[in-house]
Amino acid sequence: MSNVESYIDGIIPGGSGGEEPTTPTTVAEAIEDGTKFTETTTIKDDLDNPVTIPGGFQLAEDSGTKVEEGIVIEDDTENHNQFVWIPVGEYNVTEETEKITEPDEQDGKLINELSRRNWANKDVVAEPTLVSGDSAIKPSVVDADYYGEGDSRSCTMVDGTNSIDAFKTSTTNRGGFYIGRYEQGTGNVCKAGVDAYTNVTRDTAKTQAESMYSGKTEIKAITQLISSYAWDTALNFICQTNTEEYKLATTTDETYGNIGTGHKEQTGEYIVDEKPSDKYSNIYDLLGNCNELTTEYTNGVTLRGGFYFYSSYYATDRNFTETTTSNDLVGFRVQLYM
């Protein structure tokens, strides 16, 4: 029996005589191996970009292997909630992708700054201008005085730190963050093929986003209602990495997303010409479907994005409602960081 035990111990990985299991070092390896990361780990994509995977997550089977394609992680819960990595700062891209926004400067890199942005008006194709910090943004509608971020109207405290500041610090240090691959779905989940989570006030959406992984100690990440920093930085990434470029930011054309069609779709289910539409860099529903609540504030709470009920709203649009308002038109999205 002793000899048998020694033999088994010698051939099992992790035994005294076997090889220790190795942690994948690349996105492609992690997808192939189906590795679940128990600790937060930084690996590389095909272009040598660092991507940090939070503990409690694994790479989705249909994840891209390059940042520009959309790196998708999912948790190990029964819902398999999914999130997409948004690079911040300088990141490596293919020549084909760089030519979209930088046709005359081929160095294999793009820059996606973590910032709020002022965008062009409806149907104008133009790169946005950066907004300095939490400064007020001039409104596109006459009834609002400003659009702001970062005070008690949008923040909670995370380990004694303002949540907006905590998000910005983590994102800057790690070179990126995640947003929900889909609008949040009923049951407080982030996955395809469910009804959008609507009929919630901003405060309820904020509470639900923050409690998404309450009690799940294996999840080494923080979830929050999406901020204007995350929305604008994610949308800029989408525009940099897709051939329609900044048209995606201000279009009201229903072929690009569920805008003004009069019918609401389940998450990730908007189809045009038998193909998924409003899927850019592996992110769904950002251009249309439901108008989305954010932490940004104005006379009430800021809503972002185009949506199915009206044809005049678009992805970068800022409009607002009362913080106590809830209806079937408005949903929300989650940001995730470590």
Stockholm file with secondary structure:
# STOCKHOLM 1.0

chainA/1-338         MSNVESYIDGIIPGGSGGEEPTTPTTVAEAIEDGTKFTETTTIKDDLDNPVTIPGGFQLAEDSGTKVEEGIVIEDDTENHNQFVWIPVGEYNVTEETEKITEPDEQDGKLINELSRRNWANKDVVAEPTLVSGDSAIKPSVVDADYYGEGDSRSCTMVDGTNSIDAFKTSTTNRGGFYIGRYEQGTGNVCKAGVDAYTNVTRDTAKTQAESMYSGKTEIKAITQLISSYAWDTALNFICQTNTEEYKLATTTDETYGNIGTGHKEQTGEYIVDEKPSDKYSNIYDLLGNCNELTTEYTNGVTLRGGFYFYSSYYATDRNFTETTTSNDLVGFRVQLYM
#=GR chainA/1-338 SS CHHHHHHHHHHSTTSSSSCCCCCCCBHHHHHHHTCEESSCEEEECTTSCEEEECTTEEECTTCCSSGGGCCEEEESSTTCCEEEEEECEEEECCHHHHHHHCTTCCSSEEEECCCEEECCCTTCCCCCEEECTTCCBCCSSTTCSCBBCSSTTTCCEETTEEHHHHHHHHHHHHTEEEEESSCCBTTTBCCSSSCBCCSCCHHHHHHHHHTTTTTCTTCCCEEEECCHHHHHHHHHHHHHTSTTTTHHHHCCCTTTSSCSSSCCCCTTCCEETTEECSEETTEESSSSSSEEEEEEESSSEEEESCBTTBSSCCTTCEEEECTTCCCTTEEECEEEEC
#=GC SS_cons         CHHHHHHHHHHSTTSSSSCCCCCCCBHHHHHHHTCEESSCEEEECTTSCEEEECTTEEECTTCCSSGGGCCEEEESSTTCCEEEEEECEEEECCHHHHHHHCTTCCSSEEEECCCEEECCCTTCCCCCEEECTTCCBCCSSTTCSCBBCSSTTTCCEETTEEHHHHHHHHHHHHTEEEEESSCCBTTTBCCSSSCBCCSCCHHHHHHHHHTTTTTCTTCCCEEEECCHHHHHHHHHHHHHTSTTTTHHHHCCCTTTSSCSSSCCCCTTCCEETTEECSEETTEESSSSSSEEEEEEESSSEEEESCBTTBSSCCTTCEEEECTTCCCTTEEECEEEEC
//
